[in-house]
Amino acid sequence: MSSNGIRVATLDDIPVGEGIAIDKSTTGTEDDIALLRDDDGSVYALDDTCPHEIASLAEGWVEDGYVECPMHSSKFCLKSGEVQCLPATQNTRTHRVEVRDGQVFVFPNEAP
């Protein structure tokens, strides 16, 4: 992996308050990575699959530093991946992200 990260999207690809999934074949990770854009414009990367049940966090709702799973409404902290409410009981993995000149780079399996 490049020490500069892997370019996976442009900032414009990720609407504020939403997310997109980056395929694990691109990132070399066990799971796809959800790129999530908070309502302040910041971008975060978490494992895409909710640890409670098979659902894509990239399809969830992003607001106030959290993503809410679209299936059962578990919430996860965008910065730490910590689960905030049931039914999920496991945290999700976070990955370091950098935005440079409107390009989004992910550093898979590297803590933010």
N, C-alpha and C positions, 0 to 999 in steps of 0.2 A: 504494500500500500504506500502511496505517496505521502510524504510528510506534509504536503500541502492539502491533504484531504482529497475527497472524490467529489467532483462537480456533479450535482444531481438535479439541479433545477435553477430557475431564475426566481427572484423575489416575486415577480409578477405571476408566476405559475401557482402561487399559494395565496388564495384570497384571505384577507384578514378574517379571523374567527373560524377558519376552516383548516383542513389538512389535505395532504396528498400522500399516497403510499409510494415508496421507492422499493422496487423489487430486490429481493435478497441476492439475485444473480448479479446485480450491479454493486451491491455493498459488501458481499462476501460474508454476510451475517447469517445466523441461524433463522432469523425471522425477517420479514420485510420491515422497513423503517418508516414510521409515520413522521412526516415533516409537518409541524403544526405551527400556525401563525396566530399569536395571541392578539387581542384587540389593541395592544399598544404597538403592534407591528413586529415584535420580536419573534424569532423563529427558533423552534425547539425540535429535537429529534428523540423519539421514543420507539421501542419495539412496537410494531403495529398491532399485534394480536393481544387483545385484552386477556390477562391471565385468568379471568373468571370463566369465560366461555369464548368460543371462536367468534370473535367480532373484530372488525377493523377500527382501531382508534382514529385512523385518518378520516373515517366517516362520522366521527363524533363532533361534539360542539366544543369550541375553544373559547374560553372567556376567563378573564381575571386570574390568569396564571394556572388554569386547570383545563383538562380535557375530560369530557363526559362521554363514556361509552354509549354508542347508539342502541345497544341491545338492552341493558339492564340498569343504565344510569350510574354505574360506578364512576367515581371521579379520581383522576390522577394528577399530581403536581407536575407541571411541565418542567420545572427545574430539577427535581429530585427523582421523579417517577413514583413517589410514595402514594399508595392508595389512600384516599380520603374518606371513603364510605363503602358500605356493603352494597351489593353482595360480594364484590371482589375482596380478597383477603391478602393477596400477594402484590408486592410492588412490581413495577415494570422497569426495564432497563432504559437508561438514557444514553445518548451519544452526543459527543461534542459537535457543534455546528458553528460555522463562520459564514458571514455574509460579506463578500468583497465585491465592490463595483456592481451590485445588483445580482451577483451570482451566489448560489447557495452551495457550500461545501460541507460534507459530512465526514467525520472522523470515526468510522465504525468501531464500536466497543471501547472507545476512549471516553472517559468520564468528562462531563462538561467542566 
